[in-house]
């Protein structure tokens, strides 16, 4: 189409330019309409795919990754379709895009690494959507594993995006993988006094905190000793999801117990 238009430009007159502009304008308007309609259809298909995967019980982590990849592929197909409608040779455009993709991939090799790491994260499953993890120096709740990046919500309610390759190549601590989590509450006590009685008082204090598990039972032990003080650690257990709340309650209970202890 555009080749013919270029040839016609050489013989344009005032009487022929208006029909030509009308033809080009209508073709462009039709292309815009196709894009808008196509994007609407892609959104509906995305919703249908997500709903179907949900009904089949597909894990949310795999589900979001599959939906995102399908949307990207459909958008690329829509783009090529519109290019063909405008008169460009789609085979040439596809080859051009492939060449550009190769050049960009060579220059931005990190993107390809992130893409490959994203696939491994989805199928090796070191964590899932909703897990509390520490990775790449960031602690937060996993919101989405994307094609190139994974997003976390930090305890400060900030959204952090981490490249999949950096995430996958670093140590990952999944705080939600195990139901039960141990808290290590370190204290320094004066050297004088009945140490066994004090430890028993501290253990009893945290055992009464809401959320502390009876099994495994809370415990306490000495971890260090100096001429002026004794270092101890109190170890209650709780559900992983209740870590912050239980820890705050235990610290409060320990403070009250120490203030009430003889000689405090």
N, C-alpha and C positions, 0 to 999 in steps of 0.2 A: 504493500500500500504506500508506504513512505517513499519508496524508490520512484513510483509513478508520480507522487506529489512533487518530488524534486525535479523531475523532467518537465512537469507542467509549469513549474515556477518560471521557467525560461520563456514561456509564451504567455505569461499572465497579462491580462488587460483589466480594466476597471469592470468590464461586464462579466468577466470570468472569475474574479477574485472572491466575490460574495458567495457564489455557490460552493467554491472550494473551502472557504472558511466555515461555511455552514456544515459541510460534510465532516471536516476535521473536528469541529466543535461537538457535533452530535456523537461522533465516535468516542471522543474523550468523555463526554457525559455518560455514555453507555458504559464505558470502562469503570468510571467512578461508581455507577449504580451496581455494576457487577461486583466490585470490591466490597461495597457496603452489604450487599445481599449475601455474598460469600462469607464475610466475617460473621454475619448473623447466623448462617447455617452452621459454621464451624463452632460457634458458641453453643448452639443447641446440641450438636453432636458431642461436644465436650461434656455437657451436662448428662446426656444419655449414657455416654461411656462411663462417666464417674458413677452414675446411678446403677448401671449394670454391674460394675465391679464391686460396688458396695453390697448389692443384693447377693452376689456370689461369695461374699465374705473375704474378698481380697484384702490383704493387709494395707492400711492407709499409706505406708511408706512406698510400696510398690505401685499402689493406685495413683498417687500423685505424680510419680515419675512417668508412668505410662501415659497418663492424660496429657502431661506437658509435652512429651515426645510426639504424641499423635497430633496435638494442636500445631506444633512446629511444622510437621510434615504436611498437614493439610494447608497451612498458610503458604508454604512454598509451592504446592501444586496450584493453588489459586493464583498466585503471582505469575507463574508460567502460563497459565490459561489466559490471563488478561493480556500478557505480552503477545501471545499468539493472536488474540482477537484484534489487537492494534496493528497487526500486519508484520510483526517481526518473526523471523524464523526461530521457532522454539528450540530446535536442535542447536542452533548457533548460540542462542542465549544460554541454554543449559551448559554448553561447552565453555562459554565465557564465565558463567558462574562457577563451574567446576575449577577452571583455571584460577579464578580469583580466590576461590576457597582454598586451593592448594597454596597459593602465594601467601594468603593471610595465615593459613595454618602453619606454614614454615616460619613466618615472621612472629606469629603469636602461638608458639608451640605449647605454651602454658595452658591455653584454652583446650587443646586436645588432651593434655594430661588431666585437666579438671573433668572433661567429659568421660574419659576412661575411668577415673577414680569414682565418679558418680555412679557408674554402672556397678562397680565393685561394692560401693557402700550400700546400694539397694539390695544386692543379692547375697553378699556376705553377712549383712545385718549386724554390724557392731552396735547399732542402736536403731530405734524406731521413732516415729513421730510421737511427741509427747514425753520422751525420755529426758531426764536431767543428766547432762554430760559435761565433762571438762575435756576440752581438746583445743589444741593450738593456743593454749594459754587463756581460753575463754570458758567460763562456766555459764550454762544456760539450758533452757528447755528447747528441744528440737521442734521447729515449726514446719520446715519443709526441706526435703532433699531435692534440689533442682538439678538441671542438666549440667550446670557449671559451678554453682555455689550452693551451700547449705546455710539456712538461716536459723539463728538461735535467738530466743528471748532471754535476756539476762535477768537476774534478780532485781536489778534497778529498772526493769521494764524497758530496756533499750533493745532494738533489733540489730543483731550483728550478722553480717554475711561473710562466710569464710569459704575460700576456694576449696573445692572438693579434694584436690590433690594435696594441699597443705593439711587438710583435715585427716585424710587417709594415711599420710606418711608420718603423722605425729602419733604420740601415745594418746589413747582415748580411754577415759575413765567414765564408765556408765554407772551413775549413781542409782539408776532405777532398775538395773538388771536383776538384783537380788531383793527379795521382799524385805528382809531384815537388815538393818544397818546399825553398826556399833558407833557410839559417840565416845570420844576420848576427851574428858574434861580434866585438864591439868590444873593442880592447885599447889600452893606452897604453904606449909603449916609450920608453926613454931616448933622448935626442937623439944621443948618441955611438954609435959602432959602425957596422958595415956593415949598412945598412938592407935592401939587396937580399938579402943572405945570410940575414938574420933572417926576412924574409918567406918566402923559399924554404923555410926550416926549418919555419916554422909551417904552410905549405901541405902539406909532406910529412908533418908530424905528424898533421894531421886526415885526410889521405888514407888513413892506415893504420887509422883507427877503423872498427870493424865497423858497417856500415849506411850509410856514406858512399858515394855513387854515384861511379863513375869518369866518367860522362857525365851531366850537365855536370861537368867537372873542378873541384875546389876552386880558389879564387883568393884573392888578398889585395891590398889597395890602401890607400894613405894617404888619410885623410879629414880630417886636420887637423894643424896644426903650431904649436908655441909655442916659446919660448926654452929650455924645459927638457925638452920631451917631444914625441913624435910619436904622433898618433892613427891607428890602423889598424883595418881590419875584415877578418876572415877569413870567407870565404863558401863553406862546403861545402854540398852538396845531398844530400837523403835522401828516402826514402818518407815521405809525409805522416803515415802512422800511426806512424812510428818517431821522430817529431820530438823528444820529450822524452828518449828513451833515447840517441839520437845526439848531441843537444846536450850531455848530461851527459858522454858519452865524449869529445867534442871539447874541452870545457873542461879535462878531466883531462889530455888529450894536450898541449894548449897549455901548461899549467902545467909539465909535465915537460920540454917542449922549451925553454921559457924558462929554467928552472933549469939546464939542461945547456948553454945557449948561453954562449960565451966572454964573460967580463966580468960575468956575472950574479951 
